[in-house]
């Protein structure tokens, strides 16, 4: 069995943890109430306290997706291993995990930037 600690997993974890780091640095300067939901017209229609579990969940969305992808990684590896191909196909599961981590991390960081008024 291949070692689970590879460059893609480390990079994905660091990207996934980034919203938490940003949240901890921005917490003192954030307003007491932050917008958690926006309507179709872009106007905030739901506000919560900045220490609400919903805020933590939005920050942790990327970390949750990383853990799910880490659990699915053996299935992806078997799927791509069964196909004949180049080294690129062998590294595809790791690249998929990095891509998903970046997408969900970006969503969390955009939320934090909107919440702080930047």
C-alpha positions, 0 to 999 in steps of 0.5 A, spaced: 500 500 500 502 506 498 504 511 503 498 516 504 503 522 506 504 525 499 505 532 496 498 532 494 495 530 500 499 535 504 498 541 499 490 539 500 491 539 507 494 546 507 489 549 502 483 546 506 486 549 513 487 556 510 480 559 511 481 557 519 487 561 519 484 567 516 478 566 520 482 566 526 486 572 524 480 576 522 476 574 528 478 580 532 476 585 526 470 582 524 463 585 525 459 582 531 454 580 526 456 577 519 452 575 513 451 568 512 446 568 506 445 572 500 439 572 496 438 572 488 439 580 488 446 579 492 443 582 498 444 579 505 438 576 508 440 572 514 445 574 519 449 570 525 454 572 530 461 571 528 462 565 533 456 561 530 457 554 528 455 556 521 461 560 521 465 555 523 462 550 518 463 555 512 470 555 514 471 548 515 467 546 508 474 545 505 477 541 511 470 536 510 471 535 503 478 534 504 477 528 509 471 525 504 476 525 498 481 522 503 477 516 504 475 516 497 482 516 495 483 508 495 477 507 490 480 513 485 487 510 485 484 503 483 480 506 478 485 509 475 490 504 476 486 499 472 487 503 466 493 503 462 496 510 461 502 514 463 504 517 470 499 523 469 493 518 470 497 515 476 497 522 479 490 524 477 487 522 484 491 527 487 490 532 483 483 531 483 483 532 491 487 538 490 482 541 486 476 540 490 480 543 496 482 549 492 474 550 490 471 549 497 477 553 500 476 559 495 468 559 497 470 559 505 475 565 504 470 569 499 465 568 505 470 571 510 472 577 506 465 578 505 463 578 512 469 582 514 466 588 509 473 587 504 
